[in-house]
Structure formats: structure tokens, C-alpha cells
Amino acid sequence: MRRIRPAFAAFLVCGALLVAGIVVFGGGSHRLGGAILAVALIGFGFLLAGGLHTQGRAAEQQGMLGRRSDVGGFDRPRDQSGL
């Protein structure tokens, strides 16, 4: 029997909270529904940030420096071509 990964379980919980928040909000209890929706969206944000964090670490280990190398500026060496 396979184990459910914690991230997948958290995704299912956030999805259930999202559906419950929409149902409660649609039922007229806007304050409680909004609170449930806020918790669900914050949970999805944490899941997304965790996934993007691992990709950023992998890119960093491969030698990709990020924004600083993408933007031209004073940190680049002078052109030595003589043209």
C-alpha cells in the first residue's frame, strides 16, 4: 500500500477548504466563508512557495545566478574587443 505524501495531503485539505469556503460564502455567511477562503488560499500559497523553493535551489546549484546576471549594468567587465 502506498503512502500519501504530506504535500499531496495538504493540497487535498486546501482544496476541501476552498470548496467549503465557497459553499459557506454562497450560503450568506460572508465573514466565516471569507475566513475559510483566506486560510485555503494561504495554504495554497505555502504549497506553491515550497515547490518553487526547490526549483530555485536546483537552479542555484547548477550555476544560474538569477536576476543580477540577467540585467546589464556596472557589474559586467568592459568590452575588450577594441572596436
DSSP file (Angstrom, degrees, kcal/mol; ACC not computed):
  #  RESIDUE AA STRUCTURE BP1 BP2  ACC     N-H-->O    O-->H-N    N-H-->O    O-->H-N    TCO  KAPPA ALPHA  PHI   PSI    X-CA   Y-CA   Z-CA
    1    1 A M              0   0    0      0, 0.0     2,-0.2     0, 0.0     0, 0.0   0.000 360.0 360.0 360.0 132.9    0.0    0.0    0.0
    2    2 A R        -     0   0    0      1,-0.1     2,-0.3     0, 0.0     0, 0.0  -0.536 360.0-126.5 -82.9 144.6    1.4    3.4   -1.0
    3    3 A R        -     0   0    0     -2,-0.2     2,-0.5     1,-0.0    -1,-0.1  -0.651  22.4-118.5 -86.4 145.7    1.7    6.2    1.5
    4    4 A I        -     0   0    0     -2,-0.3    -1,-0.0     1,-0.0     0, 0.0  -0.716  31.2-121.1 -82.4 129.3    0.2    9.6    0.7
    5    5 A R     >  -     0   0    0     -2,-0.5     4,-2.3     1,-0.1     5,-0.2  -0.408  16.5-123.2 -69.4 146.4    2.8   12.3    0.5
    6    6 A P  H  > S+     0   0    0      0, 0.0     4,-2.5     0, 0.0     5,-0.2   0.870 110.7  52.8 -60.5 -37.1    2.3   15.2    3.0
    7    7 A A  H  > S+     0   0    0      2,-0.2     4,-2.1     1,-0.2     5,-0.1   0.895 110.0  47.9 -66.2 -38.2    2.2   17.8    0.2
    8    8 A F  H  > S+     0   0    0      2,-0.2     4,-2.2     1,-0.2    -1,-0.2   0.894 111.6  50.1 -68.7 -38.7   -0.5   15.9   -1.6
    9    9 A A  H  X S+     0   0    0     -4,-2.3     4,-2.2     2,-0.2    -2,-0.2   0.904 110.9  49.2 -64.7 -40.6   -2.5   15.6    1.6
   10   10 A A  H  X S+     0   0    0     -4,-2.5     4,-2.6     2,-0.2    -2,-0.2   0.879 109.0  53.6 -65.2 -37.0   -2.1   19.3    2.3
   11   11 A F  H  X S+     0   0    0     -4,-2.1     4,-2.3     2,-0.2    -2,-0.2   0.910 109.3  48.0 -62.4 -42.3   -3.3   20.0   -1.3
   12   12 A L  H  X S+     0   0    0     -4,-2.2     4,-2.3     2,-0.2    -2,-0.2   0.902 111.8  49.5 -65.4 -40.2   -6.4   17.9   -0.7
   13   13 A V  H  X S+     0   0    0     -4,-2.2     4,-2.5     2,-0.2    -2,-0.2   0.924 112.0  47.9 -64.3 -44.1   -7.1   19.7    2.6
   14   14 A C  H  X S+     0   0    0     -4,-2.6     4,-2.3     1,-0.2    -2,-0.2   0.883 111.4  51.3 -65.1 -37.2   -6.7   23.1    1.0
   15   15 A G  H  X S+     0   0    0     -4,-2.3     4,-2.2     2,-0.2    -1,-0.2   0.906 110.3  48.2 -64.6 -41.1   -8.9   22.1   -1.9
   16   16 A A  H  X S+     0   0    0     -4,-2.3     4,-2.7     1,-0.2    -2,-0.2   0.897 111.8  50.2 -65.7 -39.7  -11.6   20.9    0.6
   17   17 A L  H  X S+     0   0    0     -4,-2.5     4,-2.7     2,-0.2    -2,-0.2   0.887 108.9  52.6 -64.7 -37.4  -11.3   24.2    2.5
   18   18 A L  H  X S+     0   0    0     -4,-2.3     4,-2.1     2,-0.2    -2,-0.2   0.936 111.9  44.4 -63.0 -46.6  -11.7   26.1   -0.8
   19   19 A V  H  X S+     0   0    0     -4,-2.2     4,-2.3     2,-0.2    -2,-0.2   0.921 114.7  49.2 -63.9 -43.6  -14.9   24.3   -1.7
   20   20 A A  H  X S+     0   0    0     -4,-2.7     4,-2.7     1,-0.2     5,-0.2   0.896 110.1  51.6 -64.0 -38.9  -16.2   24.6    1.9
   21   21 A G  H  X S+     0   0    0     -4,-2.7     4,-2.6     2,-0.2    -1,-0.2   0.896 109.9  48.7 -64.0 -40.1  -15.4   28.3    1.9
   22   22 A I  H  X S+     0   0    0     -4,-2.1     4,-2.5     2,-0.2    -2,-0.2   0.911 113.1  47.6 -66.2 -41.5  -17.2   28.9   -1.4
   23   23 A V  H  X S+     0   0    0     -4,-2.3     4,-1.4     2,-0.2    -2,-0.2   0.932 115.3  44.4 -65.2 -45.4  -20.3   27.0   -0.2
   24   24 A V  H  <>S+     0   0    0     -4,-2.7     5,-1.4     2,-0.2     4,-0.4   0.910 114.8  49.0 -66.6 -41.6  -20.4   28.8    3.1
   25   25 A F  H ><5S+     0   0    0     -4,-2.6     3,-1.2    -5,-0.2    -2,-0.2   0.913 111.8  49.1 -63.2 -42.7  -19.8   32.2    1.4
   26   26 A G  H 3<5S+     0   0    0     -4,-2.5    -1,-0.2     1,-0.3    -2,-0.2   0.766 102.4  63.9 -67.7 -24.8  -22.5   31.5   -1.1
   27   27 A G  T 3<5S-     0   0    0     -4,-1.4    -1,-0.3    -5,-0.2    -2,-0.2   0.552 123.6 -99.0 -77.8  -6.8  -24.9   30.5    1.7
   28   28 A G  T < 5S+     0   0    0     -3,-1.2     2,-1.5    -4,-0.4     3,-0.2   0.251  92.2 114.2 112.9 -13.4  -24.8   34.0    3.1
   29   29 A S     >< +     0   0    0     -5,-1.4     4,-2.4     1,-0.2     5,-0.2  -0.645  35.9 168.4 -90.6  82.6  -22.2   33.8    5.9
   30   30 A H  H  >  +     0   0    0     -2,-1.5     4,-2.3     1,-0.2    -1,-0.2   0.835  68.6  53.0 -69.8 -34.4  -19.7   36.1    4.3
   31   31 A R  H  > S+     0   0    0     -3,-0.2     4,-1.8     2,-0.2    -1,-0.2   0.956 115.6  38.3 -67.8 -49.8  -17.5   36.6    7.3
   32   32 A L  H  > S+     0   0    0      2,-0.2     4,-2.3     1,-0.2    -2,-0.2   0.905 117.9  50.6 -67.7 -42.0  -17.0   32.8    8.0
   33   33 A G  H  X S+     0   0    0     -4,-2.4     4,-2.4    -9,-0.2    -8,-0.2   0.896 110.2  49.8 -63.0 -40.2  -16.8   32.0    4.3
   34   34 A G  H  X S+     0   0    0     -4,-2.3     4,-2.3    -5,-0.2    -1,-0.2   0.878 109.9  51.0 -65.6 -37.6  -14.2   34.6    3.7
   35   35 A A  H  X S+     0   0    0     -4,-1.8     4,-2.1     2,-0.2    -2,-0.2   0.912 111.2  47.7 -66.0 -42.1  -12.1   33.4    6.6
   36   36 A I  H  X S+     0   0    0     -4,-2.3     4,-2.2     1,-0.2    -2,-0.2   0.912 112.6  49.5 -65.0 -41.9  -12.2   29.8    5.3
   37   37 A L  H  X S+     0   0    0     -4,-2.4     4,-2.6     1,-0.2    -2,-0.2   0.889 109.2  52.3 -63.4 -39.1  -11.3   31.0    1.8
   38   38 A A  H  X S+     0   0    0     -4,-2.3     4,-2.3     2,-0.2    -2,-0.2   0.916 109.9  47.9 -63.9 -42.6   -8.4   33.1    3.2
   39   39 A V  H  X S+     0   0    0     -4,-2.1     4,-2.2     2,-0.2    -2,-0.2   0.910 112.6  49.6 -64.2 -41.5   -7.0   30.0    5.1
   40   40 A A  H  X S+     0   0    0     -4,-2.2     4,-2.3     1,-0.2    -2,-0.2   0.919 112.4  46.6 -64.0 -43.6   -7.3   27.9    1.9
   41   41 A L  H  X S+     0   0    0     -4,-2.6     4,-2.1     2,-0.2    -1,-0.2   0.865 111.2  51.3 -70.0 -34.7   -5.6   30.4   -0.3
   42   42 A I  H  X S+     0   0    0     -4,-2.3     4,-2.3    -5,-0.2    -1,-0.2   0.908 110.0  51.2 -65.5 -40.4   -2.8   30.9    2.2
   43   43 A G  H  X S+     0   0    0     -4,-2.2     4,-2.2     2,-0.2    -2,-0.2   0.921 109.6  48.8 -61.3 -44.8   -2.3   27.2    2.3
   44   44 A F  H  X S+     0   0    0     -4,-2.3     4,-2.6     1,-0.2    -1,-0.2   0.880 109.4  54.2 -61.8 -37.3   -2.1   27.0   -1.5
   45   45 A G  H  X S+     0   0    0     -4,-2.1     4,-2.7     2,-0.2    -2,-0.2   0.911 107.9  48.6 -63.3 -42.5    0.4   29.8   -1.3
   46   46 A F  H  X S+     0   0    0     -4,-2.3     4,-2.2     2,-0.2    -1,-0.2   0.895 111.9  49.6 -64.3 -39.4    2.6   27.9    1.1
   47   47 A L  H  X S+     0   0    0     -4,-2.2     4,-1.9     2,-0.2    -2,-0.2   0.925 113.4  46.0 -64.5 -43.4    2.4   24.8   -1.1
   48   48 A L  H  X S+     0   0    0     -4,-2.6     4,-2.4     1,-0.2    -2,-0.2   0.905 112.0  50.7 -65.9 -42.1    3.3   26.8   -4.2
   49   49 A A  H  X S+     0   0    0     -4,-2.7     4,-2.1     1,-0.2    -1,-0.2   0.889 108.9  52.3 -64.2 -38.8    6.2   28.6   -2.5
   50   50 A G  H  X S+     0   0    0     -4,-2.2     4,-1.4     2,-0.2    -1,-0.2   0.900 110.7  47.5 -63.8 -40.4    7.6   25.3   -1.2
   51   51 A G  H  X S+     0   0    0     -4,-1.9     4,-1.2     1,-0.2    -2,-0.2   0.900 113.8  46.4 -67.8 -40.5    7.5   23.9   -4.8
   52   52 A L  H  X S+     0   0    0     -4,-2.4     4,-2.1     1,-0.2    -1,-0.2   0.816 105.3  61.8 -71.6 -29.3    9.2   26.9   -6.3
   53   53 A H  H  X S+     0   0    0     -4,-2.1     4,-2.0     1,-0.2    -1,-0.2   0.904 102.8  49.9 -63.0 -41.5   11.8   27.0   -3.5
   54   54 A T  H  X S+     0   0    0     -4,-1.4     4,-1.9     1,-0.2    -1,-0.2   0.868 110.4  50.1 -68.0 -34.5   13.1   23.6   -4.5
   55   55 A Q  H  X S+     0   0    0     -4,-1.2     4,-2.1     2,-0.2    -1,-0.2   0.879 109.3  51.6 -69.5 -36.5   13.4   24.6   -8.2
   56   56 A G  H  X S+     0   0    0     -4,-2.1     4,-2.1     2,-0.2    -2,-0.2   0.885 108.6  51.0 -65.8 -38.5   15.3   27.7   -7.2
   57   57 A R  H  X S+     0   0    0     -4,-2.0     4,-2.1     2,-0.2    -2,-0.2   0.907 109.5  50.5 -64.2 -41.7   17.7   25.7   -5.1
   58   58 A A  H  X S+     0   0    0     -4,-1.9     4,-1.3     1,-0.2    -2,-0.2   0.905 111.1  48.1 -64.2 -41.0   18.3   23.4   -8.1
   59   59 A A  H  <>S+     0   0    0     -4,-2.1     5,-2.2     1,-0.2     4,-0.4   0.877 110.1  52.9 -66.2 -36.8   19.0   26.3  -10.4
   60   60 A E  H ><5S+     0   0    0     -4,-2.1     3,-0.9     1,-0.2    -1,-0.2   0.887 108.1  50.1 -66.0 -38.4   21.3   27.8   -7.9
   61   61 A Q  H 3<5S+     0   0    0     -4,-2.1    -1,-0.2     1,-0.2    -2,-0.2   0.763 105.5  57.4 -71.5 -25.0   23.3   24.6   -7.7
   62   62 A Q  T 3<5S-     0   0    0     -4,-1.3    -1,-0.2    -5,-0.2    -2,-0.2   0.519 124.1-101.3 -83.6  -4.7   23.6   24.4  -11.5
   63   63 A G  T < 5S+     0   0    0     -3,-0.9     2,-0.6    -4,-0.4    -3,-0.2   0.526  73.2 142.5 101.1   6.8   25.3   27.8  -11.5
   64   64 A M      < -     0   0    0     -5,-2.2    -1,-0.3     1,-0.2    -2,-0.1  -0.727  32.3-164.8 -82.4 122.6   22.4   30.1  -12.6
   65   65 A L        -     0   0    0     -2,-0.6     2,-0.3     1,-0.3     3,-0.3   0.757  24.2-140.3 -85.6 -25.1   22.8   33.3  -10.6
   66   66 A G    >>  -     0   0    0      1,-0.2     3,-0.8     2,-0.1     4,-0.8  -0.780  58.2  -5.4 106.0-148.6   19.4   34.8  -11.1
   67   67 A R  H >> S+     0   0    0     -2,-0.3     4,-1.2     1,-0.2     3,-0.7   0.821 120.9  63.7 -60.6 -37.1   18.4   38.4  -11.7
   68   68 A R  H 34 S+     0   0    0     -3,-0.3    -1,-0.2     1,-0.3     3,-0.2   0.858 105.1  45.2 -62.7 -35.4   21.8   40.0  -11.3
   69   69 A S  H <4 S+     0   0    0     -3,-0.8    -1,-0.3     1,-0.2    -2,-0.2   0.705 108.1  59.2 -79.9 -17.9   23.3   38.2  -14.3
   70   70 A D  H << S+     0   0    0     -4,-0.8     2,-0.5    -3,-0.7    -1,-0.2   0.741  96.6  67.8 -80.7 -22.8   20.2   39.0  -16.5
   71   71 A V  S  < S-     0   0    0     -4,-1.2     2,-0.1    -3,-0.2    -1,-0.1  -0.860  80.8-132.3-106.0 125.3   20.4   42.7  -16.2
   72   72 A G        +     0   0    0     -2,-0.5     2,-0.3     2,-0.1    -2,-0.1  -0.452  50.9 114.6 -72.0 146.5   23.3   44.6  -17.8
   73   73 A G  S >  S-     0   0    0     -2,-0.1     3,-1.1    -5,-0.0    -1,-0.0  -0.901  75.9 -42.1-178.1-154.2   25.0   47.1  -15.7
   74   74 A F  T 3  S+     0   0    0     -2,-0.3     4,-0.1     1,-0.2    -2,-0.1   0.612 114.8  73.2 -77.1 -12.4   28.2   48.1  -14.0
   75   75 A D  T 3  S+     0   0    0     -7,-0.1    -1,-0.2     2,-0.1    -3,-0.1   0.559  79.7  90.7 -81.7  -4.6   29.0   44.6  -12.7
   76   76 A R  S <  S-     0   0    0     -3,-1.1     3,-0.1     1,-0.1     2,-0.0  -0.651  84.9-108.3 -89.1 146.6   29.9   43.4  -16.2
   77   77 A P        -     0   0    0      0, 0.0    -1,-0.1     0, 0.0     3,-0.1  -0.335  42.0 -93.8 -69.5 155.3   33.5   43.6  -17.4
   78   78 A R        -     0   0    0      1,-0.1     2,-0.4    -4,-0.1    -4,-0.0  -0.289  46.0 -94.9 -66.6 153.1   34.4   46.2  -20.0
   79   79 A D        -     0   0    0      1,-0.1     3,-0.3    -3,-0.1    -1,-0.1  -0.551  35.1-170.6 -70.4 125.4   34.5   45.1  -23.7
   80   80 A Q        +     0   0    0     -2,-0.4    -1,-0.1     1,-0.2    -2,-0.1   0.196  58.9 100.1-102.7  15.0   38.0   44.2  -24.6
   81   81 A S  S    S-     0   0    0      1,-0.1    -1,-0.2     0, 0.0    -2,-0.0   0.776  79.5-135.5 -75.9 -25.2   37.4   43.9  -28.4
   82   82 A G              0   0    0     -3,-0.3    -1,-0.1     1,-0.0    -2,-0.1   0.570 360.0 360.0  84.0   8.7   38.8   47.3  -29.2
   83   83 A L              0   0    0      0, 0.0    -3,-0.0     0, 0.0    -1,-0.0   0.472 360.0 360.0 -83.7 360.0   36.0   48.3  -31.6
